[in-house]
Amino acid sequence: MLAAPTPSLGQEIDIGDTQVQYNRGMNVAPIYEGWTKNPDGTIDFWFGYLNQNFEEVLHIAIGPDNRIEPLGPDAGQPTVFVPRRRTGRAVQRRETMVFSVEVPNTWTRDDELVWTINAHGRSDRAIALYLPIYELTGPRGSNTPPALEVNIESDSIALPGTATLSTSLSDAAQDRRRRSANVRWVHYRGRGTVRFSPGQTLFPEGQDAIENLETTTTARFSQPGTFMLRAVAYDGDLYVAENVTVAVSEH
């Protein structure tokens, strides 16, 4: 399970709108969001990214072109990078709080954790530092992360079959739950495309506690392969995520 607060305004990056906008052929910028400390003293470094393309989905396999150092190359990062959004504030146009990497409690301010992505001939890095300025603020009031359980009807399907995904969600009562609170599915790893129906489900309106909200989604795959799918629940303050893996074969 991954759980983290919303990135603070101080961690937004500038995403300028230029006269030339590219649908494809551009790079992916990894972004260091900040860190949170766990009760046992370990530290979670949080990352997001900005795919500079407006249409091109990039698939970058774990390895020299998509690596975490020194704890990787595979430290749980995505291999599917969706295009940037066209509207909203800078932090709303990119993918935020995508994954975290846990480092030991012996980590110092001099240590660095680096995520490197090479795409279309350009190499970009995000350097995670354990400095006070990068500490992510906690939730509003006494809010706690949603509780999320995920299930897949079968982890092996043959095309043109589909995968049936389900979630069970609980969330404590809040003084002010944002209307954008939702649970959604993301294509996290695996080449090809995945179409979810529905792609997201909004939390019920109101501030009351949510107990065992059940959702069902169908995933349709464009080609055979092994796919990692991620359910993400967001209550307006905190994210929580769970993964499932499905093997897709020819019909």
Secondary structure as GFF3:
##gff-version 3
##sequence-region A 1 251
A	DSSP	beta_strand	2	5	.	.	.	ID=ss1
A	DSSP	three_ten_helix	9	11	.	.	.	ID=ss2
A	DSSP	beta_strand	28	37	.	.	.	ID=ss3
A	DSSP	beta_strand	43	51	.	.	.	ID=ss4
A	DSSP	beta_strand	58	59	.	.	.	ID=ss5
A	DSSP	beta_strand	66	69	.	.	.	ID=ss6
A	DSSP	beta_strand	80	81	.	.	.	ID=ss7
A	DSSP	alpha_helix	90	93	.	.	.	ID=ss8
A	DSSP	beta_strand	95	103	.	.	.	ID=ss9
A	DSSP	beta_strand	112	119	.	.	.	ID=ss10
A	DSSP	beta_strand	122	129	.	.	.	ID=ss11
A	DSSP	three_ten_helix	132	134	.	.	.	ID=ss12
A	DSSP	beta_strand	147	152	.	.	.	ID=ss13
A	DSSP	beta_strand	156	158	.	.	.	ID=ss14
A	DSSP	beta_strand	163	171	.	.	.	ID=ss15
A	DSSP	beta_strand	182	189	.	.	.	ID=ss16
A	DSSP	beta_strand	194	197	.	.	.	ID=ss17
A	DSSP	beta_strand	200	202	.	.	.	ID=ss18
A	DSSP	beta_strand	210	221	.	.	.	ID=ss19
A	DSSP	beta_strand	225	234	.	.	.	ID=ss20
A	DSSP	beta_strand	238	249	.	.	.	ID=ss21
###
